[in-house]
Amino acid sequence: MGHGALPGHNVRHAAAGGSRAKGRHVPQDWQEHPSWEQGPELALTDCERLVVVSAHPDDESLGVGGLVTTADRAGIPVYVVLLTAGESSHPPHETCSRHALATRRLAELDAAVDLLAPGSPVVFLGAPDGGVADVEDEVVAALSEIVGDGQGTLLVAPWRHDGHPYHDAAGRAAARVTAGCAARLAEYPLLMWRTLDPVEAPWDRMSVVRLDEDALQTKLAAIRAHSSQIRTGGEGQWLAPFHVPVEHLVVDRVAVPRPRLELRVAQAS
């Protein structure tokens, strides 16, 4: 399924088919906040398709792995749109070039998606790791083609105010897409859990996905599939915010006005 938007853009399948300074907040700080897990449940009743945008391999597992496996178990088709191969997560060295790391991380993503939603397609846009903001317009064009008119689609992407430039660009692109179609948008924080004070979180816009034990264990297995990103000696405190049986997503409560159909057609021509 070629969209011609970015170099290397292609469809993959699972095997079965500068940022903010690091904060000092630990999971207990967040879980003790009175708004923790208090938002409305993210509705999937009208969802006919889940499209998950991931700036790097592992974003999808960390941020919404539980949502993905819950949707798959409910019979909702899942599509994962990967922006970069994450080849810059480690400095290159003689035993692991950037190309080798990209190849490994793409394989890890396939394995993770195969755990969360077996056989679901992964669309790889091939943006450079470090240059997502530079090709944001192309990402919008590719996502628009994938989402189409958006009817029955829930588009999920990193939060556009997460504090990581590539997460933010992915979130902005998704928001631009949903502003022009009927798709719903939900954004998942990643760095927020480490860089913001709990009182700074947008609790009034948070919806939650509560995970049963099976969904949680499936999510944790998917996180472990990204083995190149797990620190020596265990998964560590940096992963702890994603080990809890709830996911928080930022959802705009007010509908965004849709542009007139004539303008959309004219822009597409």
C-alpha positions as CSV (number, residue, x, y, z in Angstrom):
1,M,0.0,0.0,0.0
2,G,2.2,2.8,-1.2
3,H,1.2,6.4,-0.5
4,G,4.2,8.1,-2.0
5,A,4.4,10.6,0.8
6,L,7.8,9.8,2.4
7,P,10.9,7.9,1.4
8,G,10.7,4.2,2.3
9,H,6.9,4.4,2.9
10,N,5.5,0.9,2.8
11,V,3.2,-1.6,4.5
12,R,4.6,-4.1,6.9
13,H,2.8,-6.9,8.8
14,A,3.3,-8.5,12.1
15,A,5.1,-11.8,12.0
16,A,1.9,-13.7,12.1
17,G,0.5,-12.1,9.1
18,G,15.6,17.9,22.0
19,S,13.1,16.9,24.6
20,R,12.4,18.3,28.1
21,A,14.9,17.5,30.9
22,K,14.0,14.4,32.8
23,G,11.8,15.0,35.9
24,R,11.9,13.3,39.2
25,H,8.3,12.2,39.5
26,V,7.7,8.5,40.2
27,P,4.6,6.5,39.5
28,Q,3.4,6.8,43.1
29,D,3.3,10.6,42.7
30,W,0.8,10.2,39.8
31,Q,-1.3,7.5,41.3
32,E,-1.8,9.5,44.5
33,H,-3.2,12.4,42.5
34,P,-7.0,12.6,43.1
35,S,-7.7,12.7,39.3
36,W,-5.8,9.4,38.6
37,E,-8.0,7.0,36.8
38,Q,-11.0,9.3,37.3
39,G,-11.7,10.2,33.7
40,P,-14.5,8.7,31.6
41,E,-13.9,5.4,29.8
42,L,-12.6,5.9,26.3
43,A,-15.6,4.8,24.2
44,L,-15.1,2.0,21.6
45,T,-18.8,1.3,21.0
46,D,-18.9,3.3,17.8
47,C,-15.3,2.5,16.7
48,E,-15.1,0.5,13.5
49,R,-11.3,1.0,13.0
50,L,-8.4,1.9,15.3
51,V,-5.5,3.7,13.7
52,V,-2.5,4.1,16.0
53,V,0.3,6.5,15.1
54,S,3.7,5.7,16.6
55,A,6.6,8.1,16.2
56,H,9.1,5.4,17.2
57,P,8.9,1.6,17.5
58,D,7.7,1.0,21.1
59,D,5.5,4.2,21.5
60,E,2.5,2.1,20.5
61,S,3.2,-0.5,23.2
62,L,4.1,1.9,25.9
63,G,1.3,4.4,25.4
64,V,-1.7,2.4,24.2
65,G,-0.7,-1.3,24.1
66,G,-3.7,-2.1,26.3
67,L,-6.1,-0.1,24.1
68,V,-4.7,-1.9,21.0
69,T,-5.2,-5.4,22.5
70,T,-8.6,-4.5,23.9
71,A,-9.8,-3.3,20.5
72,D,-8.4,-6.4,18.8
73,R,-10.2,-8.6,21.2
74,A,-13.4,-6.7,20.5
75,G,-13.0,-7.4,16.8
76,I,-12.0,-3.9,15.8
77,P,-9.5,-3.8,13.0
78,V,-6.2,-2.2,14.1
79,Y,-3.7,-0.3,11.9
80,V,-0.4,0.9,13.2
81,V,1.3,3.8,11.4
82,L,5.0,4.1,12.2
83,L,6.7,7.3,11.4
84,T,10.4,6.5,12.0
85,A,12.5,3.3,12.6
86,G,14.0,4.9,15.7
87,E,17.5,4.5,14.4
88,S,18.8,7.3,16.5
89,S,17.9,5.9,19.9
90,H,21.5,4.9,20.4
91,P,24.8,6.3,19.1
92,P,26.1,4.2,16.2
93,H,29.2,2.0,16.9
94,E,31.2,-0.6,15.2
95,T,28.9,-3.5,16.3
96,C,25.6,-1.7,15.5
97,S,25.2,0.8,12.8
98,R,22.1,3.0,12.5
99,H,20.9,0.7,9.6
100,A,21.3,-2.4,11.8
101,L,19.5,-0.7,14.7
102,A,16.6,0.4,12.4
103,T,16.3,-3.2,11.1
104,R,16.2,-4.6,14.6
105,R,13.7,-2.0,15.9
106,L,11.4,-2.7,12.9
107,A,11.5,-6.4,13.7
108,E,10.7,-5.7,17.3
109,L,7.7,-3.6,16.3
110,D,6.4,-6.5,14.2
111,A,6.8,-8.8,17.2
112,A,5.0,-6.4,19.5
113,V,2.1,-5.9,17.1
114,D,1.8,-9.6,16.7
115,L,1.3,-9.9,20.4
116,L,-1.2,-7.0,20.7
117,A,-3.2,-7.5,17.6
118,P,-2.0,-10.5,15.6
119,G,-1.9,-10.0,11.8
120,S,-2.6,-6.2,11.9
121,P,-0.9,-4.2,9.3
122,V,1.9,-1.8,10.1
123,V,2.3,1.1,7.7
124,F,5.9,2.5,7.8
125,L,6.2,6.0,6.6
126,G,10.0,6.1,6.6
127,A,10.6,9.5,8.1
128,P,14.1,10.2,9.4
129,D,14.5,9.7,13.2
130,G,15.3,13.3,14.1
131,G,13.4,15.0,11.3
132,V,9.7,14.3,11.8
133,A,8.8,17.9,12.2
134,D,10.6,18.7,8.9
135,V,8.2,16.4,7.1
136,E,5.1,17.1,9.1
137,D,3.1,18.1,6.0
138,E,4.0,14.8,4.3
139,V,2.9,12.9,7.4
140,V,-0.4,14.7,7.3
141,A,-0.9,13.8,3.7
142,A,-0.1,10.1,4.3
143,L,-2.3,9.9,7.4
144,S,-5.2,11.6,5.5
145,E,-5.0,9.0,2.8
146,I,-5.0,6.2,5.4
147,V,-7.9,7.7,7.5
148,G,-10.0,8.7,4.5
149,D,-13.3,10.3,5.5
150,G,-12.7,9.1,9.1
151,Q,-16.2,7.6,9.6
152,G,-16.0,5.1,12.5
153,T,-12.3,5.7,12.9
154,L,-10.5,6.4,16.2
155,L,-7.1,8.0,15.4
156,V,-4.7,7.6,18.3
157,A,-1.3,9.5,18.4
158,P,1.3,10.8,20.8
159,W,0.1,13.8,22.8
160,R,1.1,17.0,20.8
161,H,2.3,18.6,24.1
162,D,4.3,15.6,25.3
163,G,7.6,17.5,25.2
164,H,9.5,15.3,22.7
165,P,9.8,17.0,19.3
166,Y,8.9,13.9,17.4
167,H,6.0,13.0,19.6
168,D,4.7,16.5,19.4
169,A,5.0,16.6,15.6
170,A,3.1,13.2,15.4
171,G,0.3,14.6,17.6
172,R,0.1,17.8,15.6
173,A,-0.2,15.9,12.4
174,A,-2.9,13.7,13.7
175,A,-4.9,16.7,15.0
176,R,-4.6,18.3,11.6
177,V,-6.0,15.1,10.0
178,T,-9.0,14.9,12.3
179,A,-9.8,18.6,11.9
180,G,-10.6,17.7,8.2
181,C,-12.6,14.5,8.6
182,A,-15.0,12.6,10.9
183,A,-12.4,10.6,12.8
184,R,-12.1,11.0,16.5
185,L,-8.7,11.8,18.0
186,A,-7.2,10.6,21.3
187,E,-3.6,11.4,22.3
188,Y,-1.4,9.4,24.6
189,P,1.3,10.9,26.8
190,L,4.7,9.3,27.0
191,L,7.4,11.7,28.4
192,M,4.7,13.5,30.4
193,W,4.9,10.9,33.1
194,R,8.5,11.8,33.8
195,T,8.7,15.5,32.9
196,L,5.6,17.1,34.3
197,D,4.3,17.6,37.8
198,P,1.0,15.7,38.2
199,V,-0.8,19.0,38.9
200,E,0.2,20.2,35.3
201,A,-1.5,17.3,33.5
202,P,-4.6,18.0,31.5
203,W,-6.8,15.9,33.8
204,D,-10.0,17.6,32.7
205,R,-9.4,16.2,29.1
206,M,-8.3,12.8,30.1
207,S,-10.2,9.6,29.2
208,V,-9.1,6.2,30.5
209,V,-8.7,2.7,29.3
210,R,-8.9,0.2,32.2
211,L,-7.0,-3.1,31.5
212,D,-7.9,-6.5,32.8
213,E,-5.1,-8.8,33.8
214,D,-4.9,-10.4,30.4
215,A,-4.7,-7.1,28.6
216,L,-2.1,-5.8,31.0
217,Q,0.1,-8.9,30.6
218,T,-0.2,-8.8,26.8
219,K,0.9,-5.1,26.9
220,L,3.9,-5.9,29.2
221,A,4.9,-8.7,26.8
222,A,4.7,-6.3,23.9
223,I,6.9,-3.8,25.8
224,R,9.5,-6.5,26.4
225,A,9.5,-7.3,22.7
226,H,11.3,-4.0,22.2
227,S,14.4,-5.5,23.8
228,S,16.8,-3.0,22.2
229,Q,15.2,-0.2,24.3
230,I,15.2,-2.0,27.7
231,R,18.1,-1.0,29.9
232,T,20.6,-3.6,31.2
233,G,19.5,-5.0,34.5
234,G,15.8,-4.9,33.9
235,E,13.0,-2.7,32.7
236,G,13.7,-0.1,35.3
237,Q,11.8,2.8,36.7
238,W,11.6,4.6,33.4
239,L,9.1,1.9,32.3
240,A,7.1,1.9,35.6
241,P,4.4,4.4,34.5
242,F,3.4,1.9,31.8
243,H,3.1,-1.1,34.1
244,V,-0.2,-0.1,35.6
245,P,-3.6,-1.4,34.6
246,V,-4.9,1.8,33.2
247,E,-4.0,4.1,30.2
248,H,-4.8,7.8,30.1
249,L,-5.4,9.6,26.9
250,V,-6.1,13.2,26.1
251,V,-9.4,13.7,24.3
252,D,-10.9,17.0,23.1
253,R,-14.4,17.2,24.4
254,V,-15.6,19.9,21.9
255,A,-16.1,18.8,18.3
256,V,-13.7,20.5,15.9
257,P,-15.5,22.3,13.0
258,R,-15.1,20.4,9.7
259,P,-14.0,22.3,6.6
260,R,-16.5,22.3,3.7
261,L,-16.3,19.3,1.4
262,E,-15.7,21.6,-1.7
263,L,-12.5,22.9,-0.1
264,R,-11.2,19.4,0.7
265,V,-11.8,18.3,-2.8
266,A,-10.1,21.4,-4.2
267,Q,-7.1,20.9,-2.0
268,A,-6.7,17.3,-2.9
269,S,-6.8,18.0,-6.7
